[in-house]
Amino acid sequence: MATTQITTRRFTKEFRTVRTRPLQVTDRGRILGTWIPAPSKPVPVDFEARARKDSTAAMPLSFAALLKEGQKR
């Protein structure tokens, strides 16, 4: 798969339109770097399940209850 080459000026001026595809950014004929867009959505992390897995003792409260207690202070 060949990536499109684009100048630095065009990359900065037209970033909103070119940010979704992979590009090679050039300046005066030399390749400065490559632009690879990030994945569309990161994978959500289940912090409660992660805390339960890492904890050796049983959790007395749910994670939501712990957060609620922290907000009362």
URQUI-V677833 format. One record per pair of residues at least 12 apart in sequence whose ideal C-beta (glycine too) atoms are under 10 Angstrom apart, sorted by the first residue. I is the first residue (numbers start at 0). GAP is how many residues later the second one is. D is the distance in Angstrom with one decimal. If there is no record, write none. Layout:
I&GAP&D ; I&GAP&D
//
This chain:
0&21&8.2 ; 1&20&9.9 ; 1&22&9.3 ; 2&18&8.2 ; 2&19&4.9 ; 2&20&6.0 ; 2&21&5.1 ; 2&28&10.0 ; 2&31&6.9 ; 2&32&8.7 ; 2&33&8.9 ; 3&14&8.2 ; 3&17&7.0 ; 3&18&7.8 ; 3&19&5.4 ; 3&20&7.1 ; 3&31&9.8 ; 4&18&7.3 ; 4&19&4.7 ; 4&20&7.9 ; 4&21&5.2 ; 4&24&9.5 ; 4&26&7.4 ; 4&29&10.0 ; 5&12&6.5 ; 5&15&9.9 ; 5&17&5.1 ; 5&18&7.2 ; 5&19&6.1 ; 5&20&7.0 ; 5&29&8.3 ; 6&18&7.6 ; 6&19&5.8 ; 6&20&6.6 ; 6&21&8.6 ; 6&22&9.6 ; 6&25&9.6 ; 7&17&5.7 ; 7&18&7.3 ; 7&19&5.0 ; 7&20&9.4 ; 7&24&6.7 ; 7&25&9.6 ; 8&18&8.6 ; 9&13&9.6 ; 9&15&9.0 ; 9&16&9.6 ; 10&12&6.9 ; 10&13&9.8 ; 10&14&5.2 ; 10&15&9.0 ; 10&16&9.7 ; 10&21&9.4 ; 10&22&9.9 ; 10&24&7.2 ; 11&13&9.4 ; 14&20&9.2 ; 17&17&7.9 ; 17&19&9.5 ; 18&16&7.6 ; 18&18&6.1 ; 18&19&9.5 ; 19&17&5.6 ; 19&20&9.2 ; 20&14&8.5 ; 20&15&9.4 ; 20&16&6.9 ; 21&12&6.8 ; 21&13&6.5 ; 21&14&5.1 ; 21&15&6.9 ; 22&12&4.5 ; 22&13&8.4 ; 22&14&9.1 ; 45&17&9.4 ; 46&16&6.4 ; 46&20&9.7 ; 47&14&7.0 ; 47&15&3.8 ; 47&16&7.8 ; 47&18&9.3 ; 47&19&9.9 ; 48&14&9.0 ; 49&13&9.6 ; 50&12&6.3 ; 50&15&9.0
//
